[in-house]
Amino acid sequence: MANAPYLYALALGSNRPLSARRTPARLLAEAAALIGGQAGVLAVSPTILTPPLGPSARRFANGALLVESALRPPAMLAFLQAIETRLGRRRHRRWGARSIDIDIILWSGGLWRSRTLTIPHAACRDRDFVLTPLLAVARDWRDPLTGLAVRHLHARLQKGKNRG
Protein backbone atom coordinates (compact mmCIF):
# COMPACT_ATOMS: atom_id res chain seq x y z
CA MET A 1 0.00 0.00 0.00
CA ALA A 2 2.75 2.42 -0.90
CA ASN A 3 0.27 5.06 -2.09
CA ALA A 4 -1.95 4.85 1.01
CA PRO A 5 -1.86 8.35 2.44
CA TYR A 6 -3.91 7.84 5.64
CA LEU A 7 -3.35 5.98 8.88
CA TYR A 8 -6.28 4.90 11.04
CA ALA A 9 -6.44 3.61 14.60
CA LEU A 10 -9.49 1.37 14.88
CA ALA A 11 -11.15 -0.13 17.96
CA LEU A 12 -12.94 -3.47 17.65
CA GLY A 13 -15.36 -5.05 20.08
CA SER A 14 -17.69 -8.05 20.21
CA ASN A 15 -19.87 -9.66 22.85
CA ARG A 16 -22.29 -11.81 20.84
CA PRO A 17 -21.05 -15.05 19.32
CA LEU A 18 -22.55 -16.05 15.98
CA SER A 19 -22.00 -19.76 16.70
CA ALA A 20 -19.97 -21.99 19.00
CA ARG A 21 -16.96 -21.53 16.68
CA ARG A 22 -17.49 -17.85 15.90
CA THR A 23 -16.84 -16.48 19.38
CA PRO A 24 -16.36 -12.75 20.05
CA ALA A 25 -12.55 -13.13 19.96
CA ARG A 26 -12.80 -15.06 16.66
CA LEU A 27 -15.06 -12.35 15.21
CA LEU A 28 -12.38 -9.75 15.99
CA ALA A 29 -9.88 -11.84 14.03
CA GLU A 30 -12.35 -12.22 11.14
CA ALA A 31 -12.92 -8.45 11.09
CA ALA A 32 -9.15 -7.80 11.04
CA ALA A 33 -8.76 -10.21 8.11
CA LEU A 34 -11.59 -8.54 6.17
CA ILE A 35 -10.14 -5.10 6.86
CA GLY A 36 -6.78 -6.41 5.65
CA GLY A 37 -8.38 -7.33 2.34
CA GLN A 38 -8.77 -3.63 1.49
CA ALA A 39 -6.37 -1.81 3.81
CA GLY A 40 -2.85 -2.42 5.03
CA VAL A 41 -2.91 -3.78 8.57
CA LEU A 42 0.23 -2.44 10.25
CA ALA A 43 -0.39 -3.64 13.82
CA VAL A 44 -2.89 -5.77 15.72
CA SER A 45 -3.31 -5.55 19.49
CA PRO A 46 -3.83 -8.52 21.76
CA THR A 47 -7.50 -9.22 22.47
CA ILE A 48 -8.65 -8.32 25.97
CA LEU A 49 -11.83 -9.35 27.77
CA THR A 50 -13.76 -6.53 29.44
CA PRO A 51 -17.00 -6.09 31.38
CA PRO A 52 -20.00 -4.80 29.41
CA LEU A 53 -20.95 -1.13 29.22
CA GLY A 54 -24.66 -0.46 29.55
CA PRO A 55 -27.40 -3.09 29.91
CA SER A 56 -25.70 -5.97 28.08
CA ALA A 57 -24.76 -8.86 30.38
CA ARG A 58 -22.09 -10.41 28.15
CA ARG A 59 -18.38 -9.67 28.47
CA PHE A 60 -16.68 -8.07 25.49
CA ALA A 61 -13.64 -9.08 23.51
CA ASN A 62 -11.84 -5.84 22.56
CA GLY A 63 -8.89 -5.06 20.35
CA ALA A 64 -7.34 -2.40 18.14
CA LEU A 65 -5.78 -2.18 14.70
CA LEU A 66 -3.46 0.30 13.06
CA VAL A 67 -4.20 0.40 9.33
CA GLU A 68 -3.24 2.40 6.28
CA SER A 69 -5.66 3.18 3.48
CA ALA A 70 -6.27 5.60 0.65
CA LEU A 71 -9.90 5.92 1.83
CA ARG A 72 -10.99 9.20 3.36
CA PRO A 73 -13.02 8.97 6.61
CA PRO A 74 -16.55 8.77 5.09
CA ALA A 75 -15.47 5.98 2.73
CA MET A 76 -13.58 4.22 5.55
CA LEU A 77 -16.70 4.39 7.73
CA ALA A 78 -18.83 2.87 4.94
CA PHE A 79 -16.22 0.13 4.42
CA LEU A 80 -16.13 -0.72 8.13
CA GLN A 81 -19.93 -0.69 8.44
CA ALA A 82 -20.15 -3.11 5.48
CA ILE A 83 -17.79 -5.46 7.36
CA GLU A 84 -19.93 -5.11 10.51
CA THR A 85 -23.02 -6.06 8.48
CA ARG A 86 -21.20 -9.00 6.86
CA LEU A 87 -20.26 -10.24 10.35
CA GLY A 88 -23.83 -10.15 11.61
CA ARG A 89 -24.07 -6.68 13.16
CA ARG A 90 -27.65 -5.54 13.64
CA ARG A 91 -28.24 -1.99 14.84
CA HIS A 92 -31.23 -2.49 17.14
CA ARG A 93 -30.46 -1.07 20.54
CA ARG A 94 -27.81 1.30 21.83
CA TRP A 95 -25.46 -0.55 24.21
CA GLY A 96 -26.98 -3.89 23.21
CA ALA A 97 -25.08 -7.11 22.48
CA ARG A 98 -23.31 -7.03 19.12
CA SER A 99 -21.40 -9.48 17.00
CA ILE A 100 -18.91 -6.78 16.00
CA ASP A 101 -18.37 -3.07 16.48
CA ILE A 102 -15.60 -1.27 14.61
CA ASP A 103 -14.92 2.37 15.47
CA ILE A 104 -12.51 4.85 13.93
CA ILE A 105 -10.70 6.28 16.95
CA LEU A 106 -7.99 8.39 15.27
CA TRP A 107 -6.82 9.15 11.74
CA SER A 108 -3.68 10.81 10.44
CA GLY A 109 -5.68 13.79 9.17
CA GLY A 110 -6.40 14.95 12.73
CA LEU A 111 -9.94 16.16 13.34
CA TRP A 112 -12.95 15.10 11.29
CA ARG A 113 -16.50 16.21 11.97
CA SER A 114 -19.57 15.44 9.92
CA ARG A 115 -23.17 14.52 10.64
CA THR A 116 -22.30 10.81 10.66
CA LEU A 117 -18.71 10.70 11.93
CA THR A 118 -16.53 12.41 14.52
CA ILE A 119 -12.79 11.72 14.78
CA PRO A 120 -11.32 11.40 17.31
CA HIS A 121 -14.09 9.18 18.64
CA ALA A 122 -15.99 11.23 21.23
CA ALA A 123 -15.68 8.77 24.13
CA CYS A 124 -12.25 7.28 23.44
CA ARG A 125 -10.47 9.18 26.24
CA ASP A 126 -12.76 7.71 28.91
CA ARG A 127 -12.81 4.07 27.86
CA ASP A 128 -10.21 1.66 29.16
CA PHE A 129 -11.45 -1.01 26.72
CA VAL A 130 -10.45 1.34 23.88
CA LEU A 131 -7.23 2.80 25.29
CA THR A 132 -5.68 -0.46 26.55
CA PRO A 133 -5.67 -2.21 23.14
CA LEU A 134 -4.83 1.09 21.40
CA LEU A 135 -1.76 1.37 23.62
CA ALA A 136 -0.38 -1.77 21.93
CA VAL A 137 -0.65 -0.39 18.38
CA ALA A 138 -0.42 3.41 18.65
CA ARG A 139 1.03 4.35 22.05
CA ASP A 140 2.66 7.58 20.84
CA TRP A 141 -0.18 8.75 18.56
CA ARG A 142 -1.43 12.11 19.84
CA ASP A 143 -5.06 12.98 20.32
CA PRO A 144 -5.55 16.14 18.21
CA LEU A 145 -7.94 17.65 20.76
CA THR A 146 -5.88 17.26 23.94
CA GLY A 147 -2.39 16.94 22.44
CA LEU A 148 -1.83 13.94 24.71
CA ALA A 149 -0.36 10.69 23.42
CA VAL A 150 -2.43 7.50 23.76
CA ARG A 151 -0.04 6.33 26.50
CA HIS A 152 -0.69 9.55 28.46
CA LEU A 153 -4.47 9.26 28.02
CA HIS A 154 -4.26 5.66 29.24
CA ALA A 155 -2.11 6.59 32.25
CA ARG A 156 -4.47 9.43 33.15
CA LEU A 157 -7.47 7.08 32.98
CA GLN A 158 -5.70 4.49 35.17
CA LYS A 159 -4.78 7.16 37.70
CA GLY A 160 -8.41 8.30 37.83
CA LYS A 161 -9.62 4.71 38.35
CA ASN A 162 -7.15 4.15 41.18
CA ARG A 163 -8.36 7.29 42.97
CA GLY A 164 -12.03 6.29 42.74
C-alpha positions as CSV (number, residue, x, y, z in Angstrom):
1,M,0.0,0.0,0.0
2,A,2.8,2.4,-0.9
3,N,0.3,5.1,-2.1
4,A,-1.9,4.8,1.0
5,P,-1.9,8.3,2.4
6,Y,-3.9,7.8,5.6
7,L,-3.4,6.0,8.9
8,Y,-6.3,4.9,11.0
9,A,-6.4,3.6,14.6
10,L,-9.5,1.4,14.9
11,A,-11.2,-0.1,18.0
12,L,-12.9,-3.5,17.6
13,G,-15.4,-5.1,20.1
14,S,-17.7,-8.1,20.2
15,N,-19.9,-9.7,22.9
16,R,-22.3,-11.8,20.8
17,P,-21.1,-15.0,19.3
18,L,-22.6,-16.0,16.0
19,S,-22.0,-19.8,16.7
20,A,-20.0,-22.0,19.0
21,R,-17.0,-21.5,16.7
22,R,-17.5,-17.9,15.9
23,T,-16.8,-16.5,19.4
24,P,-16.4,-12.7,20.1
25,A,-12.5,-13.1,20.0
26,R,-12.8,-15.1,16.7
27,L,-15.1,-12.3,15.2
28,L,-12.4,-9.7,16.0
29,A,-9.9,-11.8,14.0
30,E,-12.4,-12.2,11.1
31,A,-12.9,-8.4,11.1
32,A,-9.2,-7.8,11.0
33,A,-8.8,-10.2,8.1
34,L,-11.6,-8.5,6.2
35,I,-10.1,-5.1,6.9
36,G,-6.8,-6.4,5.7
37,G,-8.4,-7.3,2.3
38,Q,-8.8,-3.6,1.5
39,A,-6.4,-1.8,3.8
40,G,-2.8,-2.4,5.0
41,V,-2.9,-3.8,8.6
42,L,0.2,-2.4,10.2
43,A,-0.4,-3.6,13.8
44,V,-2.9,-5.8,15.7
45,S,-3.3,-5.5,19.5
46,P,-3.8,-8.5,21.8
47,T,-7.5,-9.2,22.5
48,I,-8.6,-8.3,26.0
49,L,-11.8,-9.3,27.8
50,T,-13.8,-6.5,29.4
51,P,-17.0,-6.1,31.4
52,P,-20.0,-4.8,29.4
53,L,-20.9,-1.1,29.2
54,G,-24.7,-0.5,29.5
55,P,-27.4,-3.1,29.9
56,S,-25.7,-6.0,28.1
57,A,-24.8,-8.9,30.4
58,R,-22.1,-10.4,28.1
59,R,-18.4,-9.7,28.5
60,F,-16.7,-8.1,25.5
61,A,-13.6,-9.1,23.5
62,N,-11.8,-5.8,22.6
63,G,-8.9,-5.1,20.3
64,A,-7.3,-2.4,18.1
65,L,-5.8,-2.2,14.7
66,L,-3.5,0.3,13.1
67,V,-4.2,0.4,9.3
68,E,-3.2,2.4,6.3
69,S,-5.7,3.2,3.5
70,A,-6.3,5.6,0.6
71,L,-9.9,5.9,1.8
72,R,-11.0,9.2,3.4
73,P,-13.0,9.0,6.6
74,P,-16.5,8.8,5.1
75,A,-15.5,6.0,2.7
76,M,-13.6,4.2,5.6
77,L,-16.7,4.4,7.7
78,A,-18.8,2.9,4.9
79,F,-16.2,0.1,4.4
80,L,-16.1,-0.7,8.1
81,Q,-19.9,-0.7,8.4
82,A,-20.2,-3.1,5.5
83,I,-17.8,-5.5,7.4
84,E,-19.9,-5.1,10.5
85,T,-23.0,-6.1,8.5
86,R,-21.2,-9.0,6.9
87,L,-20.3,-10.2,10.4
88,G,-23.8,-10.2,11.6
89,R,-24.1,-6.7,13.2
90,R,-27.7,-5.5,13.6
91,R,-28.2,-2.0,14.8
92,H,-31.2,-2.5,17.1
93,R,-30.5,-1.1,20.5
94,R,-27.8,1.3,21.8
95,W,-25.5,-0.6,24.2
96,G,-27.0,-3.9,23.2
97,A,-25.1,-7.1,22.5
98,R,-23.3,-7.0,19.1
99,S,-21.4,-9.5,17.0
100,I,-18.9,-6.8,16.0
101,D,-18.4,-3.1,16.5
102,I,-15.6,-1.3,14.6
103,D,-14.9,2.4,15.5
104,I,-12.5,4.9,13.9
105,I,-10.7,6.3,16.9
106,L,-8.0,8.4,15.3
107,W,-6.8,9.1,11.7
108,S,-3.7,10.8,10.4
109,G,-5.7,13.8,9.2
110,G,-6.4,14.9,12.7
111,L,-9.9,16.2,13.3
112,W,-13.0,15.1,11.3
113,R,-16.5,16.2,12.0
114,S,-19.6,15.4,9.9
115,R,-23.2,14.5,10.6
116,T,-22.3,10.8,10.7
117,L,-18.7,10.7,11.9
118,T,-16.5,12.4,14.5
119,I,-12.8,11.7,14.8
120,P,-11.3,11.4,17.3
121,H,-14.1,9.2,18.6
122,A,-16.0,11.2,21.2
123,A,-15.7,8.8,24.1
124,C,-12.3,7.3,23.4
125,R,-10.5,9.2,26.2
126,D,-12.8,7.7,28.9
127,R,-12.8,4.1,27.9
128,D,-10.2,1.7,29.2
129,F,-11.4,-1.0,26.7
130,V,-10.4,1.3,23.9
131,L,-7.2,2.8,25.3
132,T,-5.7,-0.5,26.6
133,P,-5.7,-2.2,23.1
134,L,-4.8,1.1,21.4
135,L,-1.8,1.4,23.6
136,A,-0.4,-1.8,21.9
137,V,-0.6,-0.4,18.4
138,A,-0.4,3.4,18.7
139,R,1.0,4.3,22.1
140,D,2.7,7.6,20.8
141,W,-0.2,8.7,18.6
142,R,-1.4,12.1,19.8
143,D,-5.1,13.0,20.3
144,P,-5.6,16.1,18.2
145,L,-7.9,17.6,20.8
146,T,-5.9,17.3,23.9
147,G,-2.4,16.9,22.4
148,L,-1.8,13.9,24.7
149,A,-0.4,10.7,23.4
150,V,-2.4,7.5,23.8
151,R,0.0,6.3,26.5
152,H,-0.7,9.5,28.5
153,L,-4.5,9.3,28.0
154,H,-4.3,5.7,29.2
155,A,-2.1,6.6,32.3
156,R,-4.5,9.4,33.2
157,L,-7.5,7.1,33.0
158,Q,-5.7,4.5,35.2
159,K,-4.8,7.2,37.7
160,G,-8.4,8.3,37.8
161,K,-9.6,4.7,38.3
162,N,-7.2,4.2,41.2
163,R,-8.4,7.3,43.0
164,G,-12.0,6.3,42.7
